[in-house]
Amino acid sequence: METKINWEKLVRRMELLMRLKSFPVAFKMLEKKEMLDDILFIRRPAEKVSMCQLITQVRNFDWTVGADLKDFMSDMCPSIIGLTDLAEEPFLDGTFRSIVWTRNREEGKRYENAIPRLPTGKYEAVAMAPLVYNPFEPDIVLIYANPAQMMLLINALQFEDYEVMQFFCVGESSCSDAIARCYLTGKPSMTIPCYGERRYGHAQDDDMIMAIPVGHMEKALRGLEALYRRGIRYPISYAGAEKDLTENYPGSYGSVAQLDFIRGTDNRVLLGVTGSIATGKSTVASMLEEMGAPIIDFDVLAREVVEPDRPAWKDIVAFFGEQILQEDRTLDRQAMSDIVFKDLVKRKKLESFIHPRIQEEFVAQLMEITSNDPNAIVQVVIPLMVELSLMYLFHKLLVVTTTGETQVKRLAARDGISEDEAITILSTQIPIDEKAGYGDYVINNENSLEDTRKQAEALWEELKKLQAEKQKANA
């Protein structure tokens, strides 16, 4: 059976990001049991089995398995995936459930009727295999993980097209809550492995299970990658329950007073301007400056705060040593780039020296501009605005975009490097189409300067309207 997606590449990356301890399981329902014979390396049960045993053989034993109705030890498991109906006695009348799980048959009947099942008649067999081997095109994927890993996966799935994820637990039939519910709703379904899955399928006490429709897997990986770039990773580091967490929280969690101070109570309008390398942020900012919007450029601030003998410069030299200095005592930017590009810890350390000083300079320049003109439309150019989660500071956001191909060519030409080197550099930033999703305004700088200027002029008119509305509200 051919697959449409290179599952090995996707799964290996997901395993790395989530630190999974067992294989994600490719799960497929087959309309004819003879289709099992078309699956490479398939193992058929030598004895009667339960559903949770088959799942464990895949995710922990590295097996490819398949079964039809005759392979299951009772009708309970195959009824959940639509291979058979349950008999009225002892199942649907509540007798089976009332033996252990409910106080009487009436409660058992309610229990049984609450369990979601695939309709019978459509399928004759089920196949499962480690997804990483591209065994077949699955219908859904089963992932077992601990609660922290699951929280990361939930956030990844919600990163695009946000939707509340509902949690269900019928009780003692967790495969129905994960597998059947996922099939029936077409949405990811998470639950807690039941008693039987622990006893017979050897699920661990910290395991949870999520069934994901195959069409959501690439979305899940994109979300995991995006969260990773924002510092949301597994394992989750501890900030310290007994400490002041002010410095550990993102700025967007800070005090309202801080936000009010930057946004001000006058008639100023703050426009955050971002993009990616070689998309033309500076070009667009210069156009808006000509129209009357003063610029605060974080790249300029970043150069100023590391001038010789300034506080950030002293911290950097103390940590990295004088070998990163040039003859005039300025920082050797290429040497610094070579160091931090390969070492995430050192990059974070460098940012800890620079970013607070940039923030101080930003506030000082902003106060100077707005004290002279309380009605100013101020543009603040921050290349890594999304990476640093600084979007919350501004009234509106502008993202300057181009295609990836144009970025590569412009960067290679600008810096005198190869296109392969340019691609490597760009891979360290959030993709521009992802950044564009944060923008209140988007200017496409793909074509001529005249086209870009027309877009900038239209934006300027919008900003003047916004500023006039603010003036009217504050009057």
Secondary structure as UniProt FT lines:
FT   HELIX           7..18
FT   STRAND          25..30
FT   HELIX           33..38
FT   TURN            40..41
FT   STRAND          42..43
FT   HELIX           51..59
FT   TURN            60..61
FT   STRAND          64..68
FT   HELIX           69..71
FT   HELIX           76..80
FT   TURN            81..82
FT   HELIX           88..92
FT   HELIX           95..100
FT   HELIX           105..114
FT   TURN            120..121
FT   STRAND          125..130
FT   HELIX           131..133
FT   STRAND          140..145
FT   HELIX           147..158
FT   HELIX           174..175
FT   HELIX           176..180
FT   HELIX           181..185
FT   STRAND          189..191
FT   HELIX           195..199
FT   TURN            200..201
FT   TURN            205..206
FT   STRAND          208..213
FT   HELIX           214..216
FT   HELIX           217..229
FT   TURN            230..231
FT   TURN            241..242
FT   TURN            246..248
FT   HELIX           251..253
FT   HELIX           256..263
FT   STRAND          269..274
FT   TURN            277..278
FT   HELIX           281..291
FT   STRAND          295..297
FT   HELIX           298..304
FT   TURN            305..306
FT   TURN            308..309
FT   HELIX           311..320
FT   HELIX           322..324
FT   TURN            327..328
FT   HELIX           333..342
FT   HELIX           344..372
FT   TURN            374..375
FT   STRAND          377..381
FT   TURN            383..389
FT   HELIX           391..393
FT   STRAND          396..401
FT   HELIX           404..415
FT   HELIX           419..426
FT   TURN            427..428
FT   HELIX           432..436
FT   TURN            437..438
FT   STRAND          441..444
FT   HELIX           449..474
//
